[in-house]
Amino acid sequence: MKNSKFVAMVVIGLLLVVLGLSTFTVNERELAIKLQVGQVVQAGYEPGLHFKIPILQTVRKFPSRILKIDDAPQRVFTLERTAMTVDYFVKWRIVDEVPFYTSTGGSLAVAMDRLREIIKNSIVTEFGKRSIQEAISVERAELMRDMLTTSMQTAKGLGVELVDFRVKQVEFVTEVRNSVYNQMREERRRIAAETRAEGREAAELIKSTADKERTIILADAYRDSEIIRGVGDARAAEIYASAYTKDPEFYAFYRSMAAYRNSMGKAGDVLVLDPNNEFFRYLNQSDGKQ
């Protein structure tokens, strides 16, 4: 009886072991492939419980989450053959587990080494197409997009997808930094001098135009004033002539009073004339008669 119980327990234990060896689970953050004698026999597993043949078949699992490569800065050369260092990082993930296994043996380290080479080649190629100004200017977004596109095509063969490619910093190497900065400084000075010259030219043009318009306005104003003055003088002469014909004596008296006012209108004025002079005719005639 005891022997039969022992045998039953052994059989149950073996069944549990076989069952354990025959099942495997895949969660939402994993990709899995089933291998038989080193060959892939099944892939594309959904999350959950799955079965395999013990010993004959094995299972390899790979992370499906986004991974990151953040290496030391890479040395590159621009279109002018100027050396620079590029600090960058890349985000990637496995999207096709079968090509990933066959191309890298399922090793993340191997995959990352190959991606590093792909990325470095892309960086060297894209920076080599651009000048220093383009590499460090607002065209940085276009540069990163081109590097991502170039790397992505090659990375597909590894069964991976490049999610993002970011350039964190671009620096000149020490031996060329000062010379490049001096060149950039001189270029900025040249642009500033050209801008100032253009500004002075524009200022002179505006000033000359304003002076011309001022001269024209003053000339027009002087012409109009002379016309108005001429019209006024003609009208005044007409009024004087009309007054003279109507009452010559009153006109003569009025003109004499105006002459007195203009000649002796200020305190301290001295006028030396003969009292019997015609100029004092109306002053000498107290009764108002000639």
C-alpha positions, 0 to 999 in steps of 0.5 A: 500500500505504501509502495503504491502511494509512493509511486503515485506521488512520483508519477504526479510529481513527474507530471507536474514537472513535465507540465511545467516544462511544457508551458510558458507565459508571455506578458504584455512587455515581452516578445517570444519565439519558440525554437526547435533545434535552434530553428524558429518554429513559432513567433508572434505570441499574444500575452498569456499561457502557451505550450511547447514540447519539453527539452525538444523545444525552447523559448526565447523572450525579448523586451518590447519596451523602448530601450535607449542608447546614450553613448559618449560624444561622437567625433564628426567632420562638417562640409568644411572639414571642421572637426566637431563632437556630437552628443546624442541619444537614440530610443529604439525597440524590438518590433520583429522578434524573428529577424532580431533573433536571426541577425543578433542571436537574440543578444541585446548587447549585439543588437546595440553594438550594431545599432551604434555603428548604424547610428554613427555612420548616419551621423557622419554622413549627415554632418558631412553634408552640412556646413558649420552654420547649418549644423548648429543653427535652427536647421538642427530639427531637419538634421535629426530627422534626416539622421533618423530616416537614414538609420531607420532604413538600415535598422529594419534589417535587425528587426528593430525600430528607431523611435527617436533620435536626438542631438543633445549638444554639438561642440567644436573640438578643442584644437579648432574651437578658437579658430572657428569662434574667431571666424564666426566673430569676424563673420558677424562683424562683417554682417554688422558692418554691412547692416550699418552701411545699409542703414546709413545709406537708407538714412541718407536717402530718407534725409535727402528725400525729406530735405527735397520735400521740405524745399518744395513745401517752402517754395510752394508756401512762399509762392502762395504767400507772394500771390496772397500778398500781391492780391492783398496789396492790389486790394489795398491799393484799390481801396486807397485809390477809391478813398483818395478819389472820394475825399483827397483831403481826408486821405492826405490827413490819414497818411500824415497821421500814419507818418507821425505814428511811424516816425515818433512811435518810440520813447526817446525818438528825436526828429530834427525838422523845420517847424514850417516843413510840409511834414507838420502841416496838419500839426501847425493848423490847429483849426484843421484848415489849410 
